[in-house]
Amino acid sequence: MSQYDQIVLPDELRYDWEEARADIISEIVHHLENTGAKRVVLGLSGGVDSSVCLALAVQAVGRENVEVLFMPEKGVTPEYDEEDAKAVSQLLGVKLKEIEISPILEEFARNIEELSSLALANTKARIRMVLLYATANNMRDAQVIGTSDKSELLLGYTTKYGDGAADLLPIGDLYKTQVRFMASKLGLPKRVWLKAPSPQLIKGVTAQAELGLPYDVLDRILYYRVDMRYPDERIAQLLGLEPSVIAKYSDMILRSDHKRKAPPIGKLGNSTINVDWRMPIERPQKAFF
């Protein structure tokens, strides 16, 4: 039996999922209005995050305005992910377009000497994002929806300019366990929200294997560290963990800060972008990409 057979949120992470759903839908609509776009593009992996994002996008703009790509890698993407992606797309009434990334990846590997395993994994994520933006550009009136959740963003468990790149991150303020809970409430297939999370960049590697703890523990650490701003020692006492364990994840948050920000600009003048100058958001007459 999976540890996720029952989605029971700890007290710290309980929330009104219906209110959150309405807020996210409103944010998607508002974002499109501000950019002059009418449609969205997203990558569906068969996992819980992308499935929830797709369900919310369909509710926000209608299935006819959502373009969905499934981008497997031969020999790495498991069959059950493809089955789940197809099941979710059929359930939500959207057409699923499949693009195999292996030929593109082979060209990268052929032209870059000594591509390390880390560089290769990150390249896969970036190839997928390039395909999503190319699709959005062809549509001319579309924005790319990212599928990263709050847990991944805080820990830096994303690829910079890969899955971490997007025009909008609808579930970026929901922890992974909260996303699972919403998936169960939205009526998505149980297998999708019970599945062990994995970025599927390296065959057989799960998120827990790379991060060291299951998300139901990680999310409580992140909640106390980020939302409550508790020091490591207090969190360790609350959760019955060693202070060194908490320090490890606090350090991950700090070291990944660059992934959550626009590139820094060296300040020279009086109106430096993203430092002391902000342009009010106004709805343009057309979208620019």
C-alpha positions as a LaTeX table, in Angstrom:
\begin{tabular}{lrrr}
\hline
Residue & $x$ (\AA) & $y$ (\AA) & $z$ (\AA) \\
\hline
Met1 & 0.00 & 0.00 & 0.00 \\
Ser2 & 1.23 & 3.51 & $-0.80$ \\
Gln3 & 1.88 & 6.01 & 1.96 \\
Tyr4 & $-0.42$ & 8.31 & 0.00 \\
Asp5 & $-3.47$ & 6.01 & $-0.03$ \\
Gln6 & $-5.15$ & 8.52 & 2.26 \\
Ile7 & $-4.59$ & 12.24 & 1.66 \\
Val8 & $-4.77$ & 13.54 & 5.20 \\
Leu9 & $-3.23$ & 16.96 & 5.60 \\
Pro10 & $-1.48$ & 17.81 & 8.86 \\
Asp11 & $-3.01$ & 20.71 & 10.76 \\
Glu12 & $-0.35$ & 23.13 & 9.53 \\
Leu13 & $-1.15$ & 22.49 & 5.87 \\
Arg14 & $-4.94$ & 22.36 & 5.96 \\
Tyr15 & $-6.61$ & 24.84 & 3.64 \\
Asp16 & $-9.88$ & 25.59 & 1.87 \\
Trp17 & $-9.22$ & 23.85 & $-1.44$ \\
Glu18 & $-12.35$ & 25.26 & $-3.09$ \\
Glu19 & $-11.32$ & 28.82 & $-2.25$ \\
Ala20 & $-7.80$ & 28.09 & $-3.49$ \\
Arg21 & $-9.20$ & 26.62 & $-6.70$ \\
Ala22 & $-11.30$ & 29.73 & $-7.31$ \\
Asp23 & $-8.34$ & 32.01 & $-6.59$ \\
Ile24 & $-6.07$ & 30.12 & $-9.00$ \\
Ile25 & $-8.67$ & 30.17 & $-11.76$ \\
Ser26 & $-9.12$ & 33.91 & $-11.23$ \\
Glu27 & $-5.35$ & 34.42 & $-11.37$ \\
Ile28 & $-5.08$ & 32.55 & $-14.68$ \\
Val29 & $-7.88$ & 34.64 & $-16.19$ \\
His30 & $-6.41$ & 37.87 & $-14.82$ \\
His31 & $-2.94$ & 37.01 & $-16.14$ \\
Leu32 & $-4.27$ & 36.39 & $-19.64$ \\
Glu33 & $-6.19$ & 39.65 & $-19.58$ \\
Asn34 & $-3.04$ & 41.55 & $-18.55$ \\
Thr35 & $-0.93$ & 39.97 & $-21.29$ \\
Gly36 & $-3.55$ & 40.16 & $-24.03$ \\
Ala37 & $-3.42$ & 36.39 & $-24.47$ \\
Lys38 & $-6.41$ & 34.10 & $-24.75$ \\
Arg39 & $-4.97$ & 30.60 & $-24.60$ \\
Val40 & $-2.48$ & 28.57 & $-22.57$ \\
Val41 & 0.09 & 25.85 & $-23.23$ \\
Leu42 & 1.34 & 23.33 & $-20.70$ \\
Gly43 & 3.30 & 20.12 & $-20.53$ \\
Leu44 & 1.45 & 17.14 & $-19.10$ \\
Ser45 & 3.74 & 14.51 & $-17.59$ \\
Gly46 & 1.13 & 12.25 & $-16.04$ \\
Gly47 & 2.13 & 13.47 & $-12.58$ \\
Val48 & 0.00 & 15.20 & $-10.00$ \\
Asp49 & 1.29 & 18.76 & $-10.48$ \\
Ser50 & 0.76 & 19.00 & $-14.22$ \\
Ser51 & $-2.57$ & 17.17 & $-13.95$ \\
Val52 & $-3.90$ & 19.66 & $-11.39$ \\
Cys53 & $-2.62$ & 22.59 & $-13.48$ \\
Leu54 & $-4.38$ & 21.21 & $-16.54$ \\
Ala55 & $-7.65$ & 20.72 & $-14.66$ \\
Leu56 & $-7.52$ & 24.30 & $-13.36$ \\
Ala57 & $-6.55$ & 25.71 & $-16.76$ \\
Val58 & $-9.50$ & 23.97 & $-18.40$ \\
Gln59 & $-11.82$ & 25.42 & $-15.77$ \\
Ala60 & $-10.30$ & 28.88 & $-16.29$ \\
Val61 & $-10.29$ & 29.20 & $-20.08$ \\
Gly62 & $-12.14$ & 26.17 & $-21.47$ \\
Arg63 & $-10.68$ & 23.01 & $-22.97$ \\
Glu64 & $-10.69$ & 24.52 & $-26.47$ \\
Asn65 & $-8.17$ & 27.14 & $-25.32$ \\
Val66 & $-5.65$ & 24.74 & $-23.78$ \\
Glu67 & $-2.83$ & 23.17 & $-25.78$ \\
Val68 & $-1.25$ & 20.15 & $-24.05$ \\
Leu69 & 2.05 & 18.49 & $-24.86$ \\
Phe70 & 3.30 & 15.13 & $-23.61$ \\
Met71 & 7.08 & 15.00 & $-24.13$ \\
Pro72 & 8.47 & 11.55 & $-23.27$ \\
Glu73 & 12.02 & 10.33 & $-23.58$ \\
Lys74 & 12.54 & 6.89 & $-25.05$ \\
Gly75 & 13.81 & 4.44 & $-22.44$ \\
Val76 & 13.32 & 6.85 & $-19.53$ \\
Thr77 & 9.66 & 7.88 & $-19.42$ \\
Pro78 & 7.73 & 4.92 & $-17.95$ \\
Glu79 & 4.66 & 3.54 & $-19.70$ \\
Tyr80 & 2.45 & 4.32 & $-16.73$ \\
Asp81 & 3.19 & 8.06 & $-17.10$ \\
Glu82 & 1.98 & 7.94 & $-20.70$ \\
Glu83 & $-1.11$ & 5.98 & $-19.63$ \\
Asp84 & $-1.84$ & 8.50 & $-16.87$ \\
Ala85 & $-1.30$ & 11.51 & $-19.16$ \\
Lys86 & $-3.74$ & 10.04 & $-21.66$ \\
Ala87 & $-6.25$ & 9.23 & $-18.93$ \\
Val88 & $-6.15$ & 12.78 & $-17.53$ \\
Ser89 & $-6.41$ & 14.42 & $-20.95$ \\
Gln90 & $-9.36$ & 12.20 & $-21.89$ \\
Leu91 & $-11.06$ & 12.90 & $-18.58$ \\
Leu92 & $-10.72$ & 16.65 & $-19.13$ \\
Gly93 & $-11.62$ & 16.49 & $-22.81$ \\
Val94 & $-8.39$ & 17.93 & $-24.24$ \\
Lys95 & $-6.29$ & 16.71 & $-27.14$ \\
Leu96 & $-2.85$ & 15.45 & $-26.12$ \\
Lys97 & 0.01 & 16.08 & $-28.55$ \\
Glu98 & 3.04 & 13.84 & $-28.11$ \\
Ile99 & 6.58 & 14.96 & $-29.00$ \\
Glu100 & 9.42 & 12.52 & $-28.40$ \\
Ile101 & 12.46 & 14.47 & $-27.14$ \\
Ser102 & 15.09 & 11.75 & $-27.69$ \\
Pro103 & 16.16 & 12.85 & $-31.22$ \\
Ile104 & 16.59 & 16.44 & $-30.02$ \\
Leu105 & 18.55 & 15.30 & $-26.98$ \\
Glu106 & 20.82 & 13.16 & $-29.14$ \\
Glu107 & 21.74 & 16.22 & $-31.20$ \\
Phe108 & 22.69 & 18.10 & $-28.05$ \\
Ala109 & 24.82 & 15.20 & $-26.82$ \\
Arg110 & 26.48 & 14.89 & $-30.22$ \\
Asn111 & 27.46 & 18.54 & $-30.34$ \\
Ile112 & 28.52 & 19.14 & $-26.74$ \\
Glu113 & 31.57 & 17.21 & $-25.58$ \\
Glu114 & 31.53 & 15.41 & $-22.25$ \\
Leu115 & 27.97 & 16.28 & $-21.31$ \\
Ser116 & 27.71 & 15.34 & $-17.61$ \\
Ser117 & 24.74 & 13.46 & $-16.21$ \\
Leu118 & 23.54 & 16.63 & $-14.45$ \\
Ala119 & 23.92 & 18.74 & $-17.59$ \\
Leu120 & 22.11 & 16.05 & $-19.58$ \\
Ala121 & 19.21 & 15.94 & $-17.10$ \\
Asn122 & 18.85 & 19.73 & $-17.10$ \\
Thr123 & 19.01 & 19.79 & $-20.90$ \\
Lys124 & 16.00 & 17.49 & $-21.03$ \\
Ala125 & 13.94 & 19.91 & $-18.93$ \\
Arg126 & 15.06 & 22.85 & $-21.07$ \\
Ile127 & 14.23 & 21.05 & $-24.32$ \\
Arg128 & 10.72 & 20.51 & $-23.04$ \\
Met129 & 10.33 & 24.18 & $-22.14$ \\
Val130 & 11.66 & 25.23 & $-25.56$ \\
Leu131 & 8.98 & 23.07 & $-27.16$ \\
Leu132 & 6.29 & 24.64 & $-24.98$ \\
Tyr133 & 7.38 & 28.17 & $-25.86$ \\
Ala134 & 7.71 & 27.33 & $-29.55$ \\
Thr135 & 4.12 & 26.07 & $-29.44$ \\
Ala136 & 2.95 & 29.22 & $-27.64$ \\
Asn137 & 4.78 & 31.42 & $-30.16$ \\
Asn138 & 3.12 & 29.61 & $-33.06$ \\
Met139 & $-0.27$ & 30.15 & $-31.47$ \\
Arg140 & 0.59 & 33.89 & $-31.07$ \\
Asp141 & $-1.98$ & 34.45 & $-28.34$ \\
Ala142 & $-0.86$ & 31.90 & $-25.74$ \\
Gln143 & 1.03 & 31.87 & $-22.47$ \\
Val144 & 3.00 & 28.98 & $-20.99$ \\
Ile145 & 1.76 & 27.59 & $-17.71$ \\
Gly146 & 4.42 & 26.16 & $-15.42$ \\
Thr147 & 3.61 & 23.22 & $-13.16$ \\
Ser148 & 6.08 & 23.59 & $-10.26$ \\
Asp149 & 4.64 & 23.57 & $-6.74$ \\
Lys150 & 5.81 & 25.50 & $-3.66$ \\
Ser151 & 7.85 & 22.59 & $-2.30$ \\
Glu152 & 9.88 & 22.26 & $-5.51$ \\
Leu153 & 10.35 & 26.01 & $-5.88$ \\
Leu154 & 11.58 & 26.49 & $-2.31$ \\
Leu155 & 14.02 & 23.59 & $-2.46$ \\
Gly156 & 15.29 & 24.53 & $-5.90$ \\
Tyr157 & 14.08 & 21.16 & $-7.17$ \\
Thr158 & 13.58 & 22.62 & $-10.63$ \\
Thr159 & 15.76 & 23.28 & $-13.65$ \\
Lys160 & 16.56 & 26.93 & $-14.23$ \\
Tyr161 & 15.04 & 27.94 & $-17.58$ \\
Gly162 & 13.62 & 24.43 & $-17.80$ \\
Asp163 & 10.57 & 23.44 & $-15.78$ \\
Gly164 & 11.30 & 26.50 & $-13.62$ \\
Ala165 & 10.59 & 28.79 & $-16.59$ \\
Ala166 & 7.02 & 29.79 & $-17.37$ \\
Asp167 & 4.71 & 32.77 & $-17.76$ \\
Leu168 & 2.56 & 31.75 & $-14.81$ \\
Leu169 & 2.91 & 29.24 & $-11.95$ \\
Pro170 & $-0.69$ & 28.52 & $-10.84$ \\
Ile171 & 0.15 & 26.09 & $-8.03$ \\
Gly172 & 3.38 & 27.79 & $-6.95$ \\
Asp173 & 1.88 & 28.68 & $-3.55$ \\
Leu174 & 0.66 & 25.15 & $-2.78$ \\
Tyr175 & 2.92 & 22.58 & $-1.15$ \\
Lys176 & 3.13 & 19.17 & $-2.81$ \\
Thr177 & 0.87 & 17.50 & $-0.25$ \\
Gln178 & $-1.68$ & 20.28 & $-0.74$ \\
Val179 & $-1.57$ & 19.72 & $-4.50$ \\
Arg180 & $-2.20$ & 16.01 & $-3.92$ \\
Phe181 & $-5.17$ & 16.90 & $-1.75$ \\
Met182 & $-6.59$ & 19.19 & $-4.43$ \\
Ala183 & $-6.09$ & 16.48 & $-7.05$ \\
Ser184 & $-8.19$ & 14.09 & $-4.99$ \\
Lys185 & $-10.93$ & 16.73 & $-4.66$ \\
Leu186 & $-10.89$ & 17.60 & $-8.37$ \\
Gly187 & $-11.72$ & 14.01 & $-9.26$ \\
Leu188 & $-8.46$ & 13.23 & $-11.02$ \\
Pro189 & $-7.50$ & 9.55 & $-11.33$ \\
Lys190 & $-6.43$ & 8.11 & $-7.99$ \\
Arg191 & $-3.32$ & 6.59 & $-9.52$ \\
Val192 & $-2.11$ & 10.07 & $-10.46$ \\
Trp193 & $-2.22$ & 11.49 & $-6.96$ \\
Leu194 & $-0.96$ & 8.30 & $-5.32$ \\
Lys195 & 2.07 & 8.04 & $-7.58$ \\
Ala196 & 5.55 & 8.63 & $-6.08$ \\
Pro197 & 6.78 & 11.96 & $-7.48$ \\
Ser198 & 9.63 & 11.87 & $-9.98$ \\
Pro199 & 10.96 & 14.41 & $-12.50$ \\
Gln200 & 11.70 & 11.46 & $-14.83$ \\
Leu201 & 14.99 & 13.00 & $-15.95$ \\
Ile202 & 16.98 & 9.96 & $-14.85$ \\
Lys203 & 15.44 & 6.52 & $-15.20$ \\
Gly204 & 14.05 & 5.12 & $-11.96$ \\
Val205 & 15.03 & 8.09 & $-9.77$ \\
Thr206 & 12.29 & 9.40 & $-7.49$ \\
Ala207 & 12.01 & 12.78 & $-5.80$ \\
Gln208 & 12.33 & 11.20 & $-2.37$ \\
Ala209 & 15.57 & 9.48 & $-3.36$ \\
Glu210 & 17.05 & 12.81 & $-4.42$ \\
Leu211 & 15.59 & 14.99 & $-1.67$ \\
Gly212 & 16.05 & 12.54 & 1.20 \\
Leu213 & 12.63 & 12.77 & 2.86 \\
Pro214 & 9.02 & 12.20 & 1.75 \\
Tyr215 & 7.04 & 15.30 & 0.89 \\
Asp216 & 4.68 & 14.93 & 3.83 \\
Val217 & 7.69 & 15.59 & 6.09 \\
Leu218 & 9.44 & 18.08 & 3.83 \\
Asp219 & 6.33 & 20.22 & 3.52 \\
Arg220 & 6.02 & 20.60 & 7.28 \\
Ile221 & 9.69 & 21.60 & 7.49 \\
Leu222 & 9.18 & 24.16 & 4.73 \\
Tyr223 & 5.98 & 25.48 & 6.29 \\
Tyr224 & 7.64 & 26.15 & 9.64 \\
Arg225 & 10.79 & 27.56 & 8.04 \\
Val226 & 9.19 & 29.77 & 5.38 \\
Asp227 & 5.62 & 30.53 & 6.45 \\
Met228 & 6.24 & 30.68 & 10.19 \\
Arg229 & 9.92 & 31.75 & 10.03 \\
Tyr230 & 10.85 & 29.43 & 12.88 \\
Pro231 & 14.58 & 28.79 & 13.54 \\
Asp232 & 15.97 & 25.37 & 12.72 \\
Glu233 & 16.22 & 24.30 & 16.36 \\
Arg234 & 12.54 & 24.95 & 17.05 \\
Ile235 & 11.48 & 23.07 & 13.91 \\
Ala236 & 13.63 & 20.12 & 14.92 \\
Gln237 & 11.90 & 19.98 & 18.30 \\
Leu238 & 8.42 & 20.24 & 16.79 \\
Leu239 & 9.00 & 17.47 & 14.26 \\
Gly240 & 11.29 & 15.23 & 16.29 \\
Leu241 & 14.17 & 15.51 & 13.82 \\
Glu242 & 17.85 & 16.24 & 14.23 \\
Pro243 & 18.76 & 19.95 & 13.87 \\
Ser244 & 21.27 & 18.97 & 11.17 \\
Val245 & 18.41 & 17.61 & 9.05 \\
Ile246 & 16.50 & 20.88 & 9.25 \\
Ala247 & 19.69 & 22.83 & 8.54 \\
Lys248 & 20.17 & 20.82 & 5.35 \\
Tyr249 & 16.85 & 21.98 & 3.91 \\
Ser250 & 17.25 & 25.54 & 5.18 \\
Asp251 & 20.51 & 25.59 & 3.25 \\
Met252 & 18.77 & 24.26 & 0.13 \\
Ile253 & 16.30 & 27.14 & 0.32 \\
Leu254 & 19.14 & 29.67 & 0.55 \\
Arg255 & 21.30 & 28.14 & $-2.17$ \\
Ser256 & 18.42 & 27.96 & $-4.64$ \\
Asp257 & 17.36 & 31.58 & $-4.19$ \\
His258 & 18.77 & 32.50 & $-7.60$ \\
Lys259 & 16.28 & 30.13 & $-9.25$ \\
Arg260 & 13.34 & 32.09 & $-7.88$ \\
Lys261 & 14.51 & 35.51 & $-9.02$ \\
Ala262 & 15.12 & 37.39 & $-12.24$ \\
Pro263 & 18.83 & 37.74 & $-13.07$ \\
Pro264 & 20.36 & 40.50 & $-10.91$ \\
Ile265 & 21.23 & 43.79 & $-12.58$ \\
Gly266 & 24.21 & 45.79 & $-11.41$ \\
Lys267 & 22.87 & 49.15 & $-10.27$ \\
Leu268 & 24.36 & 52.17 & $-12.05$ \\
Gly269 & 21.57 & 54.71 & $-12.42$ \\
Asn270 & 18.54 & 56.02 & $-10.55$ \\
Ser271 & 15.91 & 53.72 & $-12.11$ \\
Thr272 & 17.29 & 50.21 & $-12.14$ \\
Ile273 & 14.90 & 47.50 & $-13.32$ \\
Asn274 & 13.65 & 45.25 & $-10.50$ \\
Val275 & 15.57 & 47.31 & $-7.92$ \\
Asp276 & 13.84 & 50.67 & $-7.62$ \\
Trp277 & 11.74 & 50.83 & $-10.79$ \\
Arg278 & 8.43 & 49.08 & $-11.34$ \\
Met279 & 6.08 & 49.58 & $-14.27$ \\
Pro280 & 2.40 & 49.38 & $-13.31$ \\
Ile281 & 0.70 & 46.42 & $-14.94$ \\
Glu282 & $-1.64$ & 47.56 & $-17.69$ \\
Arg283 & $-3.47$ & 45.43 & $-20.17$ \\
Pro284 & $-1.84$ & 45.74 & $-23.63$ \\
Gln285 & $-3.81$ & 45.69 & $-26.85$ \\
Lys286 & $-1.98$ & 42.56 & $-27.98$ \\
Ala287 & 0.36 & 39.98 & $-26.56$ \\
Phe288 & 4.10 & 40.31 & $-27.11$ \\
Phe289 & 6.49 & 37.36 & $-26.91$ \\
\hline
\end{tabular}
